[in-house]
Amino acid sequence: MTGDDEATLFRRACAVTPGGVHSPVRAFRSVGGEPFFTRRAAGARLTTTAGRELIDFCMAFGPLVLGHAHPAVAEAAREALADGWSYGTAEPYSLELAELIARRVPWAESIRFVSSGTEAVMAALRLARGATGRTKLLKFAGCYHGHTDAMLIRAGSGLAGVADSAGVTPGVAADTVVVALDDEAALAEAFARHGAALAAAIIEPLPANFGLLPQRDGFLRELRALCTQYDVLLVFDEVITGFRLAFGGYAEVSGLVPDLVTYGKVLGGGFPVGALAGPRDLMHQLAPLGPVYQAGTLSANPLAMRAGLATLRLLEDGSAFRRLEALGARLERGVHAAGRHLQRAGSIFWMPGGARSSEPVRSPAQVDASLTADFPALFHRLLDAGLYLPPSPHEVGFLSLAHDETHLDHLIQSTL
Ligand SMILES: *Cc1c(COP(=O)(O)O)cnc(C)c1O
């Protein structure tokens, strides 16, 4: 393997794997060209199989808030390996991780660990349906909640949603109501029409999967109020924002309290972990206590739990988030001074390639070609300069504690 160049590796990968990759955006379809192959990573750097070093601003799409191969996480994982890596019994590591979260995040009173963000969302939505006895779900166009069928829906005309993916049944699509972000009138209308049938409304409170689309506080407050008024459970999908913007995610930042919250990414420190959390009475509707079934052979895997614990312990005192905010602010200032559009919250940034516009972009309808058309050229120019952005104008970039001012200044200079 090591002797083959990247083009050969990609040809071999395409022969045995759809598109040569195990998650679609890795295939570079949005930027053109073929993906490089990473051999190893440390800190803010990727080393490719061709021996190139790249400063990584994609950071595995979000989990690595401490950087690649952080020594404390590596040490925890090594210790965990020595103790065996799957028990299928109760163990103390998930207990410690759940207690650490519950102590700091009041709305995460009771926690169930799963193996991915998708799985966390799937379980949260089933729990909401089981607890309310209702069938419909409300989501927002442009928000991504993993690849569970009910969430791969975009707004259609009339009552029913239309699937974004082949293989999703019309029945599933009909149960998902899709509403525009940043639009209180559309939200009120959707609740007036479907409110009594809705089990849950799910949102990324800081949408970060169609670029970064910060919502107005008033919009989120209206959503919270409508959910309360119609007895609809409000699910904050904090798979990206949880333990990244603040320990308690966007809920902590905004002061808005969700009924259920989903986590992933940073929670596992780069190992496969997701979680759903909420008040005890609601969470106790899950098996084995309640009628809503949910299970997992590898759930709360001790290796992943111990890596997650090591990660969250380093975030607990809040100093990490202040450092990340300072790094983010420097990048934002520099890219704006270079005349390019950049939207940012803490260590999450979105640089779609276009010229700086004064108005913040808050919904997919506002993401037009003038903002994104230059992205493939910018992406490849940066890659040639040794800087790796996520390979799509609709993906956000991530800073980590392994990034420093030099890395940011290199990126800023290279966007000029
Ligand atoms: C990444 C993501 C998911 C899905 O998590 P996976 O671990 O990829 O299954 C769900 N919701 C949001 C907001 C995400 O960013």
The ligand as a Gaussian input file, in Angstrom:
#p B3LYP/6-31G(d) Opt

LIG

0 1
 C      -22.338000      15.268000      12.122000
 C      -23.733000      15.576000      12.537000
 C      -24.694000      14.577000      12.788000
 C      -24.417000      13.131000      12.488000
 O      -23.404000      12.600000      13.271000
 P      -22.616000      11.307000      12.722000
 O      -21.698000      10.962000      13.850000
 O      -21.937000      11.719000      11.469000
 O      -23.642000      10.256000      12.491000
 C      -25.907000      14.941000      13.306000
 N      -26.201000      16.228000      13.553000
 C      -25.330000      17.218000      13.319000
 C      -25.695000      18.620000      13.656000
 C      -24.079000      16.931000      12.771000
 O      -23.234000      17.926000      12.475000

